């Protein structure tokens, strides 16, 4: 669907804030592929939201007990039903196809797309609807609290999100005059009329970063976006192993920082403490330089600590600054190489990707 067609469809749809404020029934749609460890908690937290009228789980060819657990919850909770995706057709990412299957069956005026590892805290749906009413937004997205249990969680996740807030500040995303658009697929709620007007997940079928892509299409079509912190509303433990964390950011990070080699190099330059490293190396020969390097490193850590607190992470996580910077640079490099090679791997599937600028612009 071209941008012109999207705008025409949007102008003919009932997407103004006045009509959205009348009907507030929410359909929650959860894609699930081998989520037996987390799916029950997610479903119970969704069912407890009074504004959610149905919870649709789309099983994406799971090989574990995911479907069985969903059926058990559905037996106890009338709101829950299970669909089978049957696997993605050619050209589709599995998650995107599962979400499109759920959206076709949903009956609510609002569609809440959320991940199986998300826990929705009491009042979160009411809060999201209130954000939509206040701002007139057709798309509301929370960046969830990140549960960090292992050292690598505490190192990499806060560092990534602190970097992303520089690239996608909430103020810029929420400003209709700004071209910056973003959303977090762990909690993305969109009015049905807007979703259908922009072509739904079919418009981003092959995108590995479908949440940001949907936000960009919606904003370009003239629909309002509200994006903000999900602290106190929704929380997520994104990855349960180092390997899963590496695979996840390898899939997404290159695209998030701009999707071109030039953007990736710029991000590496901005995020790594090159001057500190250089001074410390000189300090191997000159003791005064070593002392200066330590002072510079402490200053960088302090600056990082202030970023952490602004983004609702403990200040004490500054102790992970050095491993965080190293991990960030390493996974960004791995993500770059994967995308330039034209393929990414996620949850046992390999996807072909086309990235503008991958040839070296």
C-alpha positions in Angstrom: 0.0 0.0 0.0 1.5 3.3 -1.0 1.7 6.3 1.3 -0.9 8.2 -0.8 -3.3 5.3 -0.6 -2.7 5.0 3.1 -3.5 8.7 3.6 -6.7 8.4 1.5 -7.8 5.3 3.5 -7.0 7.1 6.7 -9.0 10.1 5.7 -12.1 8.0 5.0 -11.8 5.9 8.2 -13.4 6.8 11.5 -10.2 7.5 13.4 -10.7 10.9 15.0 -10.3 11.1 18.8 -14.0 11.9 19.4 -15.1 8.5 17.9 -12.3 6.7 19.7 -13.5 8.1 23.1 -17.0 6.5 22.6 -16.0 2.8 22.2 -13.2 1.4 24.4 -13.6 -2.4 24.1 -10.1 -3.8 23.8 -9.0 -7.1 22.2 -5.7 -8.3 23.4 -3.7 -10.4 20.8 -0.8 -12.5 21.9 1.5 -14.3 19.4 3.1 -17.4 21.0 5.9 -19.6 19.9 7.2 -21.9 22.6 6.2 -19.7 25.5 5.3 -22.3 28.1 7.4 -20.6 30.8 5.6 -17.3 30.6 2.3 -17.6 28.8 0.1 -18.3 31.9 1.3 -15.2 33.8 0.7 -13.0 30.7 -2.9 -14.3 30.2 -3.9 -14.0 33.8 -2.7 -10.4 33.9 -4.6 -9.6 30.7 -7.8 -11.3 31.8 -7.7 -9.2 35.0 -8.0 -6.0 33.0 -11.7 -5.1 32.9 -11.4 -3.0 29.7 -10.1 -6.1 27.8 -13.1 -8.0 26.4 -11.2 -10.8 24.8 -7.7 -12.3 24.8 -6.7 -14.1 21.6 -3.6 -16.2 21.6 -2.3 -17.2 18.2 0.0 -20.3 18.5 2.8 -20.0 16.0 3.7 -23.7 15.6 4.9 -24.2 19.2 6.5 -27.5 20.0 6.2 -27.2 23.8 3.2 -27.0 26.1 2.2 -23.5 25.1 -1.1 -24.5 23.5 -2.0 -26.9 26.3 -1.4 -24.2 28.9 -3.5 -21.7 26.9 -6.4 -24.2 26.8 -6.1 -24.7 30.6 -6.4 -21.0 31.2 -9.2 -20.7 28.7 -11.2 -23.4 30.6 -11.0 -21.2 33.7 -11.3 -17.8 32.0 -14.0 -17.1 29.5 -12.2 -14.3 27.8 -9.4 -16.5 26.4 -9.4 -18.3 23.1 -6.7 -20.1 21.1 -6.0 -19.9 17.4 -3.4 -21.7 15.3 -1.4 -19.6 12.8 -0.4 -22.6 10.7 3.0 -21.0 10.1 3.9 -17.9 8.1 3.4 -17.8 4.3 6.3 -16.7 2.1 7.3 -13.2 2.7 6.0 -13.0 6.3 7.8 -13.0 9.6 6.1 -15.5 11.9 5.2 -13.0 14.6 3.6 -10.6 12.1 1.5 -13.3 10.5 0.3 -14.5 13.9 -0.7 -11.0 14.9 -2.6 -10.5 11.6 -4.5 -13.8 12.2 -5.5 -12.6 15.6 -6.5 -9.1 14.4 -8.8 -10.6 11.8 -10.7 -12.5 14.5 -10.7 -9.7 17.0 -14.0 -7.8 17.8 -12.7 -4.9 19.9 -12.5 -1.3 18.9 -8.9 -1.2 20.1 -6.3 -3.9 19.3 -3.7 -4.5 22.0 -0.7 -6.4 20.5 1.5 -7.7 23.3 4.2 -10.4 23.8 3.7 -13.6 25.7 6.4 -12.6 28.2 4.7 -9.4 29.2 3.0 -9.0 32.6 0.3 -6.4 32.6 0.0 -4.6 35.9 -3.4 -3.6 37.4 -4.9 -0.6 35.6 -2.5 -0.7 32.7 -5.2 -0.9 30.0 -7.2 1.9 31.6 -4.0 4.0 31.6 -3.4 3.3 27.9 -6.9 4.3 27.0 -6.6 7.5 29.0 -3.4 8.3 27.2 -5.3 7.9 23.9 -8.2 10.1 25.1 -5.9 12.8 26.4 -3.6 13.0 23.3 -6.1 12.0 20.6 -3.6 9.3 19.6 -4.6 6.3 17.5 -1.6 4.3 18.6 -0.4 4.1 22.2 2.7 2.2 23.1 4.5 1.6 26.4 8.1 0.8 26.8 7.8 -1.8 29.5 9.8 -2.2 32.7 12.6 -4.6 32.0 13.1 -7.4 34.6 16.9 -7.9 35.0 17.9 -11.0 36.9 21.3 -11.9 35.5 24.4 -9.8 35.2 24.1 -9.7 31.4 20.5 -8.4 31.7 21.7 -5.6 34.0 24.6 -4.8 31.7 23.1 -4.9 28.2 19.4 -4.1 28.5 19.7 -0.8 30.3 22.5 0.3 28.0 20.5 -0.5 24.9 17.4 1.4 26.2 19.5 4.4 27.3 20.9 4.6 23.8 17.5 4.2 22.1 16.0 7.1 24.1 18.6 9.3 22.4 17.5 8.1 19.0 13.7 7.9 19.7 12.9 10.4 22.5 9.3 10.3 23.7 8.9 14.0 23.1 10.0 13.6 19.5 7.9 10.6 18.8 4.8 12.2 20.3 5.3 15.5 18.4 3.2 15.4 15.2 5.6 17.8 13.6 8.5 15.5 14.1 9.4 12.8 11.6 10.6 10.5 14.4 8.3 7.5 15.0 8.6 4.5 17.2 6.7 2.0 19.3 7.4 -1.1 21.4 5.8 -4.3 20.2 5.7 -5.7 23.8 2.8 -3.2 24.3 1.3 -1.6 21.2 -2.4 -0.6 21.2 -4.0 0.7 18.0 -7.5 1.7 17.2 -9.0 -0.8 14.8 -10.0 1.9 12.2 -6.4 3.1 12.0 -5.0 -0.4 11.9 -7.2 -1.3 9.0 -6.5 2.0 7.2 -2.8 1.5 7.1 -3.0 -2.1 6.0 -2.5 -3.8 9.3 0.4 -6.2 9.7 0.2 -7.0 6.0 1.9 -3.6 5.4 4.9 -4.8 7.4 4.7 -8.5 6.6 8.4 -9.1 6.2 9.7 -6.5 8.7 11.7 -7.9 11.6 11.2 -4.6 13.4 7.5 -4.5 12.8 6.6 -2.2 15.8 8.7 0.7 14.6 7.6 0.1 11.0 3.9 0.3 12.0 4.5 3.5 14.0 6.2 5.1 11.0 3.4 4.2 8.6 0.7 5.4 11.0 2.5 8.7 11.7 3.1 9.4 8.0 -0.6 8.8 7.4 -1.4 11.6 9.9 -2.4 9.5 12.9 -1.3 10.6 16.3 1.1 8.5 18.4 1.7 8.4 22.1 4.8 6.5 23.2 6.1 6.6 26.8 7.5 4.7 29.8 5.6 1.6 30.9 6.9 1.9 34.5 4.1 0.7 36.7 2.0 -0.5 33.8 3.7 -3.5 32.2 6.9 -5.4 32.8 8.8 -7.9 30.8 11.7 -10.3 31.2 12.7 -10.3 27.6 15.3 -13.1 27.6 15.9 -16.1 29.8 19.4 -16.9 28.5 22.4 -15.1 27.2 22.0 -16.9 23.8 18.4 -15.7 23.5 19.4 -12.1 24.4 22.2 -12.1 21.8 19.9 -13.5 19.1 17.2 -11.0 19.9 19.4 -7.9 19.7 21.3 -9.3 16.8 18.0 -9.4 14.9 16.9 -5.9 15.8 19.8 -3.5 16.8 21.2 -2.6 13.4 17.7 -1.6 12.2 17.0 0.3 15.4 20.1 2.5 15.1 19.3 3.4 11.5 19.9 0.4 9.3 22.9 1.7 7.3 26.6 1.1 7.8 27.1 4.9 8.3 24.5 5.0 11.0 26.0 1.9 12.8 29.5 3.5 12.7 28.1 6.7 14.1 26.4 4.9 16.9 29.6 3.0 17.8 31.5 6.2 17.8 28.9 7.8 20.1 28.5 4.9 22.5 32.0 3.6 23.1 34.4 5.6 25.3 37.2 5.9 22.7 39.0 8.7 24.5 39.1 6.8 27.7 40.5 3.8 26.0 43.1 5.8 24.2 44.2 7.6 27.4 44.3 4.3 29.4 46.5 2.7 26.7 48.9 5.7 26.9 48.9 5.1 30.6 50.7 1.8 30.1 53.7 4.0 29.4 52.9 7.2 31.4 51.5 6.8 34.9 49.9 10.3 34.8 47.9 9.2 31.8 46.7 6.1 33.6 45.4 8.3 36.4 43.7 10.7 33.9 42.1 7.6 32.2 40.6 6.4 35.4 39.2 9.9 36.1 37.7 10.0 32.6 36.2 6.5 33.0 34.6 7.5 36.4 33.1 10.5 34.7 31.7 8.4 31.9 30.2 6.0 34.5 28.7 8.9 36.4 27.1 10.2 33.2 25.7 6.8 32.5 24.3 6.6 36.0 22.3 9.8 35.4 21.0 8.3 32.2 20.0 5.1 34.1 18.0 7.0 36.7 16.2 9.1 33.9 15.2 5.8 32.3 14.0 4.2 35.6 16.9 1.9 36.2 18.9 1.7 39.4 21.9 4.0 39.6 23.9 1.1 41.0 23.9 -0.4 37.5 26.8 1.9 36.7 29.1 -0.9 37.8 28.2 -2.7 34.6 29.2 0.2 32.4 32.4 -1.3 30.9 30.9 -4.8 30.1 27.7 -3.0 28.9 29.6 -0.9 26.4 31.6 -3.9 25.2 28.5 -6.1 24.8 26.6 -3.3 23.0 29.4 -2.8 20.5 29.8 -6.5 19.9 26.1 -7.2 19.3 25.7 -4.1 17.1 28.6 -5.4 15.0 27.0 -8.9 14.9 23.7 -7.3 13.9 25.3 -5.3 11.1 27.0 -8.4 9.7 23.8 -10.4 9.8 21.8 -7.8 8.0 24.4 -7.1 5.4 24.5 -10.8 4.7 20.7 -10.6 4.1 19.4 -13.0 6.8 18.5 -13.1 10.4 17.5 -15.9 12.7 14.8 -15.8 15.3 13.1 -18.6 17.2 14.4 -21.3 15.0 13.5 -19.6 11.7 15.7 -17.8 9.2 14.4 -14.7 7.5 15.7 -12.9 4.4 16.0 -9.2 5.0 16.6 -6.3 2.7 18.1 -3.3 4.4 18.5 0.1 2.6 22.1 1.2 2.6 23.5 -2.2 3.4 25.8 -1.9 0.4 27.7 0.8 2.2 26.1 4.2 1.8 
